[in-house]
């Protein structure tokens, strides 16, 4: 089946049918805003009275349960709602259908409004803080219906996607409800719950009410999401401080550095004009102070990413952060209770229950959840990374404190302040979170710069080191030579056509506990990318693959089997691994090959031409060749690389270093004067300690050699090997499946990416011409696959594959390469 270029670039779910309803709804949505003059500042009071949800009365007009979803609070809300509506409805209509999406939207909007009415009625009657805040207000917005439609659609998805999307919906809606706490956020939360419950009903599926044990990776995602939510939440609360009313809306005061207005700066500076000027330019009220404000958010988000990867160091850092926040919240609560101004009445108890208690309990619950699931965070940091982090942190902190103390006295702060203020200011330099310390600000340029930017500079360096540690992986064994010896022994017991590549540089190894099988892999961008399939005893391949996948997850890595055979698929299908074609291997049956027949005319011509030119083939290991031949092989390789506009590929494509292995067999074509015209290398394939096949790897030809020299090299290999083995492999052709037009293939995002890469790389590496060359030998094709578990990990896998094939490339070099690809 031929796939047109336009079809290949169009996402499957973006069909005209799935976009029809979102387009109609958006047209009504904007027309309602235009006709009622609501676009800029939201609906007027008369419009609100007629179409919005009204919480000032026990009942309201019934149509407002629906009509309130066709308005927004202002221009920014109209734009945000339109983007979310288009994406959410297109997704729902594609996977759930138009009518189910409409039903879910309407029911979600109506039922959410009813639930909020009941909650507010209870809150007002019981004089409850937060819920009572909404009495007498109007509410408009489409978020409840939209969340319901998306939540309903998750019932149609596979288990992994369903869990991920539901987790995202619940996390975001809970975050906005707890930190923002306005009516729309509560409606969105109710809508999410209604949509998730509605899905099984509309699709007549049995609801999965039984709790299931999550895998370690899913546990990490859940806890990392929770940490990320409670990291971003205070930032939202600070930006919306004028109207936020959620139970955790005060958390920003304990998490983020306070913002100083003019009066507060004047008070903190004790009325010193010089101090106030410095603070406005480079101090607490300057734009630079915003950097210090976001440091706690960045720290928590980076720790959340570390939790997602299963790293042990961010696990303990997160425990420390949440413990600090819990202690600070408890101290704030105690200070509030002992404040003589506080009056123990109903309002006080309500304030404690709704606002102060959640501030203490939330970090404690996070700590409890992390400790109960500590088994999921076992990926250690390298000793080198930990030592480097500790040394740099100690050195920077000590230097900052010493310089600050010296500058504090040198700039005459003692004339306007007391020494206790200096002691109270020092924690501010080292701890990114605010605390119950002296708020007096220092005077003098150096002190002000250090007070504002000192902690930020230190923490940015430490955050960089923490992120860099995530990308480091030193392998499971410190003795690579011992691992290499084990791998070499197992490969002789059994393996595939690419198994010998496991012995190349840059690979790590994993072995089954009984040492019956092993897997070679590389780690890039948090992905454990295997070099082909398992090797060793064939009966242990499935167990090795499952064990490797489990070990990768335990170490916080994404397991991915690359260039693996089809036989591996059934053994790991139960773990959720999905196949994706990445290469075509070409096999030649050589036992009785004599190159007779019309289809072999090109090969016979190449053999005859070589005979006339007195070209002969010489076989042996690289080390067995004369120095002159070795020098010419090296020169051919360098010239071949120099001709390419892009760097030489690696990973499953060998170079000059790989052919120097004594177990690799090389063939050189030499003319009558001793000039090397072409060279190939062949990797051994073993079974039960015996060589059963050979795999072509290294191919180079002299630019002035005769036409057909490579056909001659392959024909020579057939003649050389046909008395030893029954078949040989011309190896896999990368991205060959992306060119295929004579067979059906799944049209998904990764397939389109591979098709793009194949077309872009063709002028530089000639994958299409390489596949056509191999086809001249009438081969048997065998597909090689990439097996992956999580579709959401495909971007990381794509980066990992790119880095594996282009090792040592800097970000700048990759950017230049991408620019070259797009230009051709």
Secondary structure, DSSP 8 states (H G I E B T S, - for coil): ----HHHHHS-TT--HHHHHHHHHHHHHHHHHHHHTT-TTT---HHHHHHHSEE-SSSS--TTHHHHGGG--SSHHHHHHHHHHHHHHHHHHHHHH-HHHHHHHHHHHHHHHHHHHHHHHHHHHHTT-TTGGGGTT-EE--SHHHHHHHHHHHGGGS-HHHHHHHHHHHHHHHHHIIIII--HHHHHHHHHHHHHHHHHHHHTT-----S-----HHHHHHHHHHHHHHHHHHHHHHHHTTTT--STTTTTHHHHS-----HHHHHHHTTT-HHHHHHHHHHSTTSTTHHHHHHHHHHHHHHHHHHHHTTBHHHHHHHHHHHHHHHHHHHHHHHHHHH-TT---SHHHHHHIIIIIHHHHHHHHHHHHHHHHTGGG--B---HHHHHHHHHHHHHHHHHHHHHHHHHHHHTTGGGTS-HHHHHHHHHHHH-SS--S-------SHHHHHIIIIIHHHHHHHHHHHHHHHHH----S-S-HHHHHHHHHHHHHHB--TTGGGGGSTT-EEEE-TTSSEEEEEEEETTEEEESSS-EE-GGGHHHHHHHHHHHHHHTT-EEEEEEEEGGGHHHHGGGT-EEEEEEEEEEEE-TT----SGGGHHHHHHHHHHHHTT-EEEEE-GGGS-HHHHHHHHHHHHHHHHH-SS----TTS--TTGGGSTTSEEEEEE-TTS-EEEEEEEEEEEETTEEEEEEEEEEEE-TTS-TTHHHHHHHHHHHHHTTT-SEEEEEEEETGGGG--SS-----HHHHHHHHHHHHHHHHH-HHHHHHHHHTT--EEEEEEEEES-GGGHHHHHHHHHHHHTTT--HHHHHHHHHHHHH-
